Amino acid sequence: MGAYFSLRTSKSLPLFDLAAVGVADPKATLRSGKLLASELASLCHGEQRALMACSFTRAVVDTYWSRIQVEHENPLPLPHIFAVQKSIELSDAASVLATTMGHAASALDPHAAAYLVSATYTAMLPDSARARLGAYYTPPPLADRLVSMATKAGVKWQTCRVLDPACGGGAFLAAVAQLLVATALGKSAREVILDLASRLRGFEIDSFAGWLSQVFLEATLMPLCHSAGQRLPVVVDIRDSLATRWSDDDSGQYDLVIGNPPYGRVSLEPKMRSRYSRSLYGHANLYGLFTDLAFRLTRAGGVVAYVTPTSFLAGEYFKSLRALLARSARLVNVDFLSVRRGVFDDALQETMLATYRKTAMNSDAPTVHFVAPTEDDELSVEYGGKFDLPRSGGPWLLPRSLDQARLIKKLRTMPHRLKDYGYEVSTGPLVWNRHKSQLASRPGKSVFPLIWAEAVTSAGRFQFRADRRNHAPYFRVRGGDDWLLVRRPCILLQRTTAKEQLRRLIAAELPNSLIRKHGAVVVENHLNMIRATAVSAAVSPGIVAEMLNTAIVDRAFRCISGSVAVSAYELEHLPLPNPADLKRLLKGAINRGTVGEVCRQLYSED
């Protein structure tokens, strides 16, 4: 893939080679320079690494800014940094590298320079700081695509007020600013600058990232600023958007809230949880909170345009958020990114771009597209169709690829779930690293077989084994541990699989003979357990296991799942054939080939 979409896999160049490349291939210089800078930062620890990230990136920006002012008669000084920053002295090698990267950045358009320089900053941060800040910035082609989607959703650029509540890197501020300028007909350059400053706002919790946003936004508007004799007023506020106590005047004041909010689980204090209670269920995730915030700050009829992970489409922790959106917004357009790797630097989330209109009238079905980066830093786009959404907080069935589009329409007609088969899903109860001293190598009194995830083979068969490091085949039960024992047959299913694997659903029946021999087993929590809710289920465990292993059921699950976790909630919402039809067509057969063929017929999209 192209320069924006391959930062993680680029090859480092020796420093002298980088200097030789110079501006001949500025994107390659910045990609390789980023990796060298990250290696330099890795030699620092704790606060020193964060200081190194700021000091080095500041040196890159100093060179960049001075270079882009050369052609102007009255050069503008670099915008003041927003907060007093400590700094560290760079080594000679680091200084040369920063200067080389600044020269290379000045040969690019401001969007490209902003992304590649900001990506260097985040790559140099300590992992803990990057995770806390959710600092994964948006490549320019995706930012431009989301702005285009916002236009189609109804944003009027001539008059709109726009906010990015987590603007680190400034990708969306710059893209929006260009549209605001392009639609400001009949105004002087000075009037355009002041009008833009009154209608465009960015918030950022990281003061250095916020400063980068302001710098590159002004760089984007540099010809206009020089023409007006007016530099861009500060449009970026350093603040914690989620913790800000918004007044009634703030509520509903924006026509568009756009951005790539941070993501990751977060622990909330009681006041914060109460503030966002309408969209919370269980664990809170930052991007879910930012979605709630966006609708608080958007006016009625306004648009929210976000880049987010796909996990909220079906995950249980997001069912309150989905219910909120179902009653207060219309999902207008969705773009699914067809690849996970190499799009957001060092992130492996499945990702979507989505636009919503804030309205209680949400009867129109959203339009789905599938996008993928190309070698020349563009996006390929495929039309997927229109798909209705439920009016509740249940999973949203939307195709993640073109071949799922027809299957989705069939799944909507299938009301049966695992509960109709007589089964429920739970997670294996043992968190083994909390009970390391109870692992055992052989059976004995109060010692039971321990079932690890590797016992369910990739072929969907059960094999009692404990092959991996730190694993043991048995577990010693102590007083009060009876809740860990599994005494009835069940279906075991791996809990963690990726979209790149041949199958997401990998299941096997736990042999009844193993339970009879030992009286019980202990199941580790990297496995799901699918257990009958009554003595006699409508369909036998063997048939259910083989059904889950079929290609067509795996395809159906991929239409629901938005993360690498195969959750109990998603399994319990998986559309399944009528159990009576399944048993009738099987005619007593349980072999995989027959089950697969019958399921293919029952899921037929024709």
C-alpha positions as CSV (number, residue, x, y, z in Angstrom):
1,M,0.0,0.0,0.0
2,G,1.0,3.6,-0.3
3,A,2.8,6.0,2.0
4,Y,-0.1,6.7,4.3
5,F,-1.1,3.1,4.8
6,S,2.2,1.3,5.4
7,L,3.9,3.2,8.2
8,R,4.1,0.2,10.4
9,T,5.9,-2.0,7.9
10,S,8.3,0.5,6.2
11,K,12.0,-0.4,6.2
12,S,14.3,1.9,8.1
13,L,17.1,3.6,6.1
14,P,20.5,4.5,7.5
15,L,20.7,8.2,8.5
16,F,23.1,9.1,5.6
17,D,20.8,7.5,3.1
18,L,17.9,9.5,4.4
19,A,19.8,12.7,3.9
20,A,20.7,11.6,0.4
21,V,17.0,10.9,-0.4
22,G,16.1,14.3,0.9
23,V,13.1,15.8,-0.9
24,A,13.4,13.5,-3.9
25,D,11.0,11.1,-2.2
26,P,9.7,13.1,0.9
27,K,7.1,10.5,1.9
28,A,9.7,7.7,2.0
29,T,12.0,10.0,4.0
30,L,9.3,10.7,6.5
31,R,8.2,7.1,6.8
32,S,11.7,5.8,7.4
33,G,12.6,8.8,9.6
34,K,9.6,7.9,11.8
35,L,11.0,4.5,12.4
36,L,14.5,5.8,13.2
37,A,12.9,8.4,15.5
38,S,10.9,5.7,17.3
39,E,14.1,3.7,17.8
40,L,15.8,6.8,19.3
41,A,12.9,7.4,21.6
42,S,12.9,3.7,22.8
43,L,16.3,4.4,24.3
44,C,14.6,6.8,26.8
45,H,12.3,5.7,29.6
46,G,9.2,7.1,31.3
47,E,8.9,10.9,31.2
48,Q,12.1,11.2,29.3
49,R,10.6,9.3,26.3
50,A,7.6,11.7,26.2
51,L,9.9,14.7,26.4
52,M,12.0,13.2,23.6
53,A,8.8,12.8,21.4
54,C,7.9,16.5,22.0
55,S,11.5,17.9,21.6
56,F,12.2,15.9,18.4
57,T,8.8,16.7,16.8
58,R,9.2,20.3,17.7
59,A,12.6,20.3,15.9
60,V,11.0,18.8,12.8
61,V,8.2,21.4,12.8
62,D,10.7,24.3,13.3
63,T,12.5,23.3,10.1
64,Y,9.2,22.6,8.3
65,W,7.7,26.0,9.2
66,S,10.8,28.0,8.2
67,R,10.9,26.2,4.9
68,I,7.3,27.0,4.0
69,Q,7.8,30.7,4.8
70,V,10.8,31.1,2.4
71,E,8.6,32.1,-0.6
72,H,6.7,34.8,1.4
73,E,8.0,38.3,1.7
74,N,6.8,38.7,5.3
75,P,7.2,35.3,6.9
76,L,5.0,34.4,9.8
77,P,6.5,33.2,13.1
78,L,5.7,29.7,14.2
79,P,2.5,29.6,16.4
80,H,3.3,29.8,20.1
81,I,3.2,26.4,21.8
82,F,0.0,26.1,24.0
83,A,1.7,25.1,27.2
84,V,5.2,25.5,28.7
85,Q,6.9,22.4,27.5
86,K,10.0,20.9,29.1
87,S,12.5,19.8,26.5
88,I,15.6,17.8,26.2
89,E,18.7,18.5,24.1
90,L,18.8,16.4,21.0
91,S,21.9,14.5,20.0
92,D,23.7,15.5,16.8
93,A,22.2,12.5,15.0
94,A,18.7,13.3,16.2
95,S,19.1,16.9,15.2
96,V,20.2,15.9,11.7
97,L,17.3,13.5,11.4
98,A,14.8,16.1,12.5
99,T,16.1,18.7,10.0
100,T,16.0,16.1,7.2
101,M,12.4,15.2,8.1
102,G,11.4,18.9,8.3
103,H,12.9,19.6,4.8
104,A,11.0,16.5,3.4
105,A,7.7,17.6,5.0
106,S,8.0,21.1,3.5
107,A,7.9,19.5,0.0
108,L,4.5,17.9,0.7
109,D,1.0,19.4,0.8
110,P,0.1,20.3,4.4
111,H,-2.3,17.4,4.8
112,A,0.4,14.8,4.0
113,A,3.0,16.7,6.1
114,A,0.6,16.9,9.1
115,Y,-0.2,13.2,9.1
116,L,3.4,12.0,8.6
117,V,4.9,14.4,11.2
118,S,2.1,13.7,13.7
119,A,2.5,9.9,13.2
120,T,6.2,10.4,14.1
121,Y,5.2,12.1,17.4
122,T,2.8,9.3,18.4
123,A,5.2,6.6,17.4
124,M,7.8,8.1,19.8
125,L,5.4,8.3,22.8
126,P,5.5,5.6,25.5
127,D,3.0,2.8,24.8
128,S,1.2,3.7,28.0
129,A,0.8,7.4,27.1
130,R,-0.3,6.5,23.6
131,A,-3.0,4.1,24.9
132,R,-4.2,6.6,27.4
133,L,-4.5,9.3,24.8
134,G,-5.9,7.0,22.1
135,A,-3.4,8.7,19.7
136,Y,-4.0,6.9,16.4
137,Y,-4.3,9.6,13.7
138,T,-6.3,9.5,10.5
139,P,-4.5,9.2,7.1
140,P,-5.6,12.1,4.7
141,P,-7.5,9.9,2.2
142,L,-9.8,8.7,5.0
143,A,-10.2,12.2,6.4
144,D,-11.2,13.4,3.0
145,R,-13.6,10.5,2.5
146,L,-15.4,11.2,5.8
147,V,-15.7,14.9,4.9
148,S,-17.2,13.9,1.6
149,M,-19.7,11.6,3.4
150,A,-20.6,14.5,5.7
151,T,-21.4,16.5,2.6
152,K,-23.7,13.8,1.3
153,A,-25.4,13.6,4.8
154,G,-26.5,17.2,4.3
155,V,-23.8,19.5,5.8
156,K,-24.1,23.1,4.4
157,W,-20.5,24.3,4.3
158,Q,-21.5,28.0,3.7
159,T,-23.0,28.4,7.1
160,C,-22.1,25.4,9.3
161,R,-20.4,25.4,12.7
162,V,-17.9,22.5,13.0
163,L,-16.2,20.7,15.9
164,D,-13.6,18.0,16.2
165,P,-13.7,17.1,19.9
166,A,-10.4,15.1,19.8
167,C,-8.5,16.8,17.0
168,G,-4.9,15.6,17.6
169,G,-3.1,15.7,14.2
170,G,-5.6,18.1,12.8
171,A,-6.6,15.9,9.8
172,F,-10.3,16.8,9.9
173,L,-9.8,20.5,10.8
174,A,-7.6,21.0,7.8
175,A,-10.0,19.1,5.4
176,V,-13.0,21.0,6.7
177,A,-11.1,24.3,6.5
178,Q,-10.4,23.9,2.8
179,L,-14.2,23.4,2.1
180,L,-15.1,26.4,4.2
181,V,-12.7,28.5,2.2
182,A,-13.9,27.0,-1.1
183,T,-17.5,27.9,-0.3
184,A,-16.8,31.4,1.0
185,L,-17.7,33.2,-2.2
186,G,-17.5,37.0,-2.5
187,K,-15.6,37.5,0.7
188,S,-12.1,39.1,1.2
189,A,-9.3,36.9,2.4
190,R,-9.4,38.6,5.8
191,E,-13.2,38.0,6.1
192,V,-12.7,34.4,5.1
193,I,-10.0,33.9,7.8
194,L,-12.1,35.5,10.5
195,D,-15.3,33.7,9.4
196,L,-13.5,30.4,9.4
197,A,-12.1,31.0,12.9
198,S,-15.6,31.7,14.2
199,R,-17.1,28.5,12.8
200,L,-14.4,25.9,13.2
201,R,-13.3,24.5,16.6
202,G,-11.0,21.7,17.8
203,F,-10.6,20.3,21.3
204,E,-7.6,18.2,22.3
205,I,-6.5,16.9,25.7
206,D,-2.8,16.6,24.7
207,S,-1.5,20.2,24.6
208,F,1.4,19.2,22.2
209,A,-0.9,17.4,19.8
210,G,-3.3,20.4,19.9
211,W,-0.4,22.7,19.0
212,L,0.4,20.4,16.1
213,S,-3.2,20.7,14.9
214,Q,-3.1,24.5,15.1
215,V,0.3,24.6,13.3
216,F,-0.7,22.4,10.4
217,L,-4.2,24.1,10.1
218,E,-2.5,27.4,9.6
219,A,0.0,25.8,7.2
220,T,-3.0,24.6,5.1
221,L,-4.3,28.2,5.0
222,M,-0.9,29.9,4.6
223,P,-1.5,31.5,1.1
224,L,-4.8,32.9,2.4
225,C,-3.2,34.2,5.6
226,H,-0.5,36.0,3.6
227,S,-3.0,37.4,1.2
228,A,-5.1,38.7,4.1
229,G,-2.2,40.0,6.1
230,Q,-3.9,38.1,8.9
231,R,-2.7,35.0,10.6
232,L,-5.2,32.4,11.7
233,P,-6.6,33.0,15.2
234,V,-6.3,30.0,17.6
235,V,-9.2,27.6,17.0
236,V,-7.9,24.7,19.1
237,D,-8.8,24.6,22.8
238,I,-6.8,22.3,25.1
239,R,-9.4,20.6,27.2
240,D,-10.8,17.2,28.2
241,S,-13.9,17.1,26.1
242,L,-15.5,14.4,28.1
243,A,-14.9,16.0,31.5
244,T,-16.0,19.5,30.4
245,R,-19.2,20.7,32.0
246,W,-21.1,21.9,29.0
247,S,-23.6,24.8,29.5
248,D,-27.0,25.0,27.9
249,D,-25.5,27.4,25.4
250,D,-23.0,24.8,24.3
251,S,-25.6,22.0,23.8
252,G,-26.7,21.6,20.3
253,Q,-24.6,24.5,18.9
254,Y,-22.7,22.6,16.1
255,D,-24.0,21.6,12.7
256,L,-21.2,19.0,12.3
257,V,-19.2,17.0,14.9
258,I,-16.5,15.1,13.1
259,G,-13.4,13.2,14.0
260,N,-11.6,10.0,15.0
261,P,-12.2,9.8,18.7
262,P,-9.9,7.8,20.9
263,Y,-10.8,4.3,21.9
264,G,-10.1,1.9,24.7
265,R,-11.7,0.8,27.9
266,V,-11.8,3.4,30.6
267,S,-12.7,3.4,34.3
268,L,-15.2,6.2,35.1
269,E,-15.7,8.0,38.4
270,P,-19.3,8.0,39.6
271,K,-20.0,11.5,38.4
272,M,-18.8,10.8,34.9
273,R,-20.7,7.5,34.7
274,S,-23.8,9.3,35.8
275,R,-23.3,12.0,33.1
276,Y,-23.1,9.4,30.3
277,S,-25.4,6.8,31.9
278,R,-27.9,6.9,28.9
279,S,-25.3,5.3,26.6
280,L,-23.5,3.0,29.1
281,Y,-23.8,-0.7,29.8
282,G,-21.0,-2.3,31.7
283,H,-17.5,-1.3,30.7
284,A,-17.1,2.1,29.2
285,N,-15.1,2.7,26.0
286,L,-13.8,6.1,25.1
287,Y,-15.2,6.2,21.6
288,G,-18.7,5.3,22.9
289,L,-18.5,8.3,25.3
290,F,-17.4,10.5,22.5
291,T,-20.3,9.4,20.4
292,D,-22.7,10.3,23.1
293,L,-21.0,13.6,23.5
294,A,-21.2,14.3,19.8
295,F,-25.0,14.0,19.9
296,R,-25.2,16.3,22.9
297,L,-23.3,19.0,21.0
298,T,-24.9,18.6,17.6
299,R,-28.1,20.6,16.8
300,A,-31.3,18.9,15.7
301,G,-30.9,18.0,12.1
302,G,-27.1,18.2,12.4
303,V,-24.6,15.6,11.4
304,V,-22.1,13.4,13.3
305,A,-19.3,11.9,11.2
306,Y,-16.9,9.6,13.0
307,V,-14.2,7.0,12.4
308,T,-14.7,4.2,15.0
309,P,-14.0,0.5,15.5
310,T,-16.8,-1.7,14.3
311,S,-17.2,-3.4,17.7
312,F,-20.1,-1.2,18.8
313,L,-22.3,-2.7,16.0
314,A,-22.9,-5.9,18.0
315,G,-21.1,-5.9,21.3
316,E,-23.1,-6.1,24.5
317,Y,-21.4,-3.2,26.1
318,F,-22.7,-0.9,23.4
319,K,-26.3,-2.0,23.4
320,S,-27.4,1.2,25.3
321,L,-25.4,3.3,22.8
322,R,-27.2,1.6,19.9
323,A,-30.5,2.1,21.6
324,L,-29.7,5.8,22.0
325,L,-28.8,6.1,18.3
326,A,-31.9,4.2,17.2
327,R,-34.2,6.6,18.9
328,S,-32.4,9.9,18.3
329,A,-30.4,9.6,15.0
330,R,-30.5,8.2,11.5
331,L,-27.4,6.3,10.3
332,V,-26.9,7.8,6.8
333,N,-23.8,6.2,5.4
334,V,-21.3,3.6,6.5
335,D,-17.9,2.7,5.0
336,F,-16.3,-0.5,6.1
337,L,-12.5,-0.6,5.8
338,S,-11.7,-3.9,4.1
339,V,-8.3,-4.3,5.8
340,R,-7.1,-4.1,9.4
341,R,-3.3,-3.9,9.1
342,G,-1.4,-0.9,8.0
343,V,-4.3,1.6,8.0
344,F,-4.0,3.2,11.5
345,D,-0.4,3.0,12.6
346,D,0.1,0.1,15.0
347,A,-3.6,-0.5,15.4
348,L,-5.5,-3.7,14.4
349,Q,-9.1,-2.7,15.0
350,E,-11.7,-3.3,12.4
351,T,-12.7,0.2,11.4
352,M,-15.7,2.0,9.9
353,L,-16.5,5.5,8.8
354,A,-20.1,6.6,9.6
355,T,-22.3,9.6,9.3
356,Y,-25.5,10.1,11.3
357,R,-28.2,12.8,11.2
358,K,-29.6,13.8,14.5
359,T,-33.3,13.2,14.1
360,A,-36.1,11.2,15.6
361,M,-37.3,10.3,12.0
362,N,-34.8,7.6,11.1
363,S,-36.8,5.4,8.8
364,D,-34.5,5.6,5.8
365,A,-32.0,2.7,5.5
366,P,-28.3,3.5,5.6
367,T,-26.1,3.1,2.6
368,V,-23.1,0.8,2.9
369,H,-19.8,1.0,1.0
370,F,-16.6,-1.0,1.3
371,V,-13.3,0.9,1.0
372,A,-9.7,-0.1,0.9
373,P,-6.4,1.8,0.5
374,T,-4.6,1.5,-2.8
375,E,-0.9,1.6,-3.7
376,D,-1.2,5.3,-4.9
377,D,-2.6,6.6,-1.6
378,E,-6.2,6.6,-2.8
379,L,-9.2,4.6,-1.8
380,S,-11.1,2.0,-3.8
381,V,-14.8,2.2,-3.1
382,E,-17.5,-0.5,-3.7
383,Y,-21.2,0.0,-3.3
384,G,-22.8,-2.6,-0.9
385,G,-26.4,-1.5,-0.8
386,K,-29.0,-0.3,1.7
387,F,-29.8,-2.1,4.9
388,D,-32.5,-1.6,7.6
389,L,-31.5,-1.4,11.2
390,P,-33.4,-2.5,14.3
391,R,-35.3,0.0,16.5
392,S,-33.6,-1.4,19.6
393,G,-30.2,-1.9,21.1
394,G,-29.8,-5.3,19.5
395,P,-26.9,-6.0,17.1
396,W,-26.9,-4.1,13.9
397,L,-26.7,-6.5,10.9
398,L,-24.6,-4.8,8.3
399,P,-22.4,-6.5,5.7
400,R,-18.6,-6.1,6.2
401,S,-17.8,-7.1,2.6
402,L,-19.6,-7.3,-0.7
403,D,-20.1,-11.1,-0.5
404,Q,-22.1,-10.6,2.7
405,A,-24.6,-8.2,1.3
406,R,-27.2,-10.8,0.0
407,L,-26.7,-13.0,3.1
408,I,-27.7,-10.1,5.4
409,K,-31.1,-9.9,3.7
410,K,-31.6,-13.6,4.4
411,L,-30.5,-13.3,8.0
412,R,-33.1,-10.7,8.7
413,T,-35.8,-13.3,7.9
414,M,-34.4,-15.8,10.4
415,P,-35.9,-15.3,13.9
416,H,-34.4,-18.4,15.6
417,R,-31.4,-18.2,18.0
418,L,-29.5,-20.6,20.2
419,K,-32.1,-20.2,23.0
420,D,-34.7,-21.7,20.5
421,Y,-32.4,-24.7,20.3
422,G,-32.3,-25.0,24.1
423,Y,-28.9,-23.6,24.7
424,E,-27.2,-20.7,26.5
425,V,-23.6,-19.4,26.3
426,S,-21.2,-18.6,29.0
427,T,-17.4,-18.1,29.3
428,G,-15.1,-20.8,30.7
429,P,-14.9,-19.9,34.4
430,L,-11.2,-20.4,35.1
431,V,-8.8,-17.4,34.9
432,W,-5.8,-19.6,35.2
433,N,-3.2,-17.0,36.1
434,R,-5.1,-16.3,39.3
435,H,-4.7,-20.0,40.3
436,K,-1.2,-20.9,39.1
437,S,-0.4,-22.9,42.2
438,Q,-3.4,-25.3,41.5
439,L,-2.2,-26.4,38.1
440,A,-1.2,-30.1,38.1
441,S,0.6,-32.5,35.7
442,R,-1.4,-35.6,36.6
443,P,-4.8,-36.6,37.9
444,G,-5.5,-37.5,41.5
445,K,-7.9,-36.8,44.4
446,S,-9.8,-33.5,43.7
447,V,-7.7,-33.0,40.5
448,F,-9.7,-32.7,37.3
449,P,-8.9,-32.3,33.6
450,L,-8.2,-28.7,32.6
451,I,-9.5,-27.8,29.2
452,W,-7.5,-25.1,27.4
453,A,-8.3,-23.3,24.1
454,E,-5.9,-25.5,22.2
455,A,-8.1,-28.5,23.1
456,V,-10.4,-27.2,20.3
457,T,-8.4,-27.8,17.2
458,S,-8.5,-25.5,14.1
459,A,-10.3,-28.4,12.4
460,G,-13.1,-28.2,15.0
461,R,-12.3,-31.4,16.9
462,F,-11.7,-32.0,20.6
463,Q,-8.2,-33.1,21.6
464,F,-7.4,-33.2,25.3
465,R,-4.0,-31.5,25.5
466,A,-2.0,-28.7,27.2
467,D,0.8,-28.0,24.8
468,R,1.5,-24.3,25.3
469,R,4.0,-22.7,27.7
470,N,2.8,-22.5,31.3
471,H,-0.2,-24.8,30.5
472,A,-0.8,-28.0,32.6
473,P,-3.4,-30.7,31.8
474,Y,-5.0,-30.9,35.3
475,F,-6.3,-28.6,37.9
476,R,-6.5,-29.1,41.7
477,V,-9.8,-28.0,43.2
478,R,-9.7,-26.5,46.7
479,G,-12.5,-25.6,49.1
480,G,-14.9,-23.2,47.6
481,D,-13.8,-24.0,44.0
482,D,-16.9,-26.1,43.1
483,W,-18.2,-23.3,40.9
484,L,-15.3,-24.0,38.5
485,L,-16.4,-27.6,37.8
486,V,-18.3,-28.4,34.6
487,R,-20.2,-31.7,35.2
488,R,-22.5,-31.8,32.0
489,P,-21.6,-32.1,28.4
490,C,-21.4,-28.9,26.4
491,I,-20.0,-27.4,23.2
492,L,-16.7,-25.6,23.5
493,L,-15.9,-22.7,21.1
494,Q,-12.8,-20.6,20.9
495,R,-13.3,-17.1,22.2
496,T,-10.6,-15.2,20.2
497,T,-10.3,-15.4,16.4
498,A,-9.5,-12.8,13.7
499,K,-11.2,-11.9,10.5
500,E,-8.1,-13.1,8.5
501,Q,-8.5,-16.7,9.8
502,L,-10.2,-19.2,7.6
503,R,-13.0,-19.6,10.3
504,R,-14.1,-17.3,13.1
505,L,-16.2,-20.0,14.7
506,I,-14.2,-23.0,15.8
507,A,-16.2,-25.5,17.9
508,A,-16.0,-29.0,19.3
509,E,-18.2,-31.1,21.5
510,L,-16.8,-31.8,25.0
511,P,-16.7,-35.7,25.1
512,N,-19.1,-37.1,27.6
513,S,-16.7,-39.9,28.2
514,L,-14.1,-37.5,29.7
515,I,-16.7,-36.2,32.2
516,R,-17.8,-39.7,33.1
517,K,-14.3,-40.8,33.7
518,H,-13.3,-37.9,36.0
519,G,-16.7,-36.7,37.2
520,A,-16.1,-33.1,36.0
521,V,-13.7,-30.9,34.1
522,V,-12.5,-27.3,34.5
523,V,-12.8,-25.0,31.4
524,E,-10.4,-22.1,31.0
525,N,-11.8,-18.7,30.0
526,H,-10.4,-18.5,26.5
527,L,-13.2,-20.9,25.6
528,N,-17.0,-20.3,25.4
529,M,-19.3,-23.0,26.7
530,I,-22.6,-23.6,24.9
531,R,-24.7,-25.6,27.3
532,A,-28.2,-27.0,27.2
533,T,-30.7,-25.2,29.4
534,A,-32.8,-28.4,29.9
535,V,-32.0,-32.1,30.2
536,S,-33.1,-32.6,26.6
537,A,-32.4,-29.8,24.1
538,A,-34.3,-29.4,20.8
539,V,-31.1,-30.3,18.9
540,S,-28.2,-32.5,20.1
541,P,-24.8,-30.9,21.1
542,G,-23.2,-32.8,18.2
543,I,-25.4,-31.3,15.6
544,V,-25.0,-27.8,17.1
545,A,-21.2,-28.2,17.1
546,E,-21.1,-29.3,13.5
547,M,-23.5,-26.5,12.5
548,L,-21.2,-23.8,14.1
549,N,-18.3,-25.3,12.2
550,T,-20.0,-24.9,8.8
551,A,-18.8,-22.2,6.3
552,I,-22.2,-20.6,6.0
553,V,-22.8,-20.2,9.7
554,D,-19.3,-18.7,9.9
555,R,-20.2,-16.2,7.2
556,A,-23.3,-15.3,9.2
557,F,-21.3,-14.7,12.3
558,R,-18.9,-12.4,10.4
559,C,-22.0,-10.2,9.6
560,I,-22.4,-9.6,13.4
561,S,-19.0,-9.7,15.0
562,G,-16.9,-6.5,15.0
563,S,-13.9,-7.6,17.0
564,V,-11.5,-10.5,17.5
565,A,-13.6,-11.6,20.5
566,V,-16.3,-14.3,19.9
567,S,-18.6,-13.1,22.6
568,A,-21.4,-14.9,24.3
569,Y,-23.7,-12.0,23.5
570,E,-23.0,-12.2,19.8
571,L,-23.4,-16.0,19.7
572,E,-26.7,-15.7,21.4
573,H,-27.9,-13.2,18.8
574,L,-26.6,-15.2,15.8
575,P,-29.5,-15.9,13.3
576,L,-30.0,-19.7,13.0
577,P,-32.2,-22.0,11.0
578,N,-35.5,-23.2,12.4
579,P,-34.4,-26.2,14.5
580,A,-37.3,-28.3,13.3
581,D,-36.3,-27.7,9.7
582,L,-32.7,-28.6,10.5
583,K,-33.6,-31.9,12.2
584,R,-36.0,-32.8,9.4
585,L,-33.5,-32.3,6.6
586,L,-30.7,-34.0,8.5
587,K,-32.7,-37.2,8.9
588,G,-30.5,-38.3,11.8
589,A,-27.2,-37.6,10.1
590,I,-24.5,-35.7,12.1
591,N,-21.5,-35.8,9.8
592,R,-20.0,-32.5,8.9
593,G,-20.6,-32.7,5.2
594,T,-24.3,-33.4,5.6
595,V,-24.8,-30.7,8.2
596,G,-22.9,-28.2,6.0
597,E,-25.1,-29.0,3.0
598,V,-28.3,-28.7,4.9
599,C,-27.2,-25.4,6.5
600,R,-26.3,-24.1,3.1
601,Q,-29.8,-24.8,1.9
602,L,-31.4,-23.2,5.0
603,Y,-29.3,-20.1,4.7
604,S,-29.8,-19.9,0.9
605,E,-30.0,-16.3,-0.3
606,D,-32.2,-17.2,-3.2
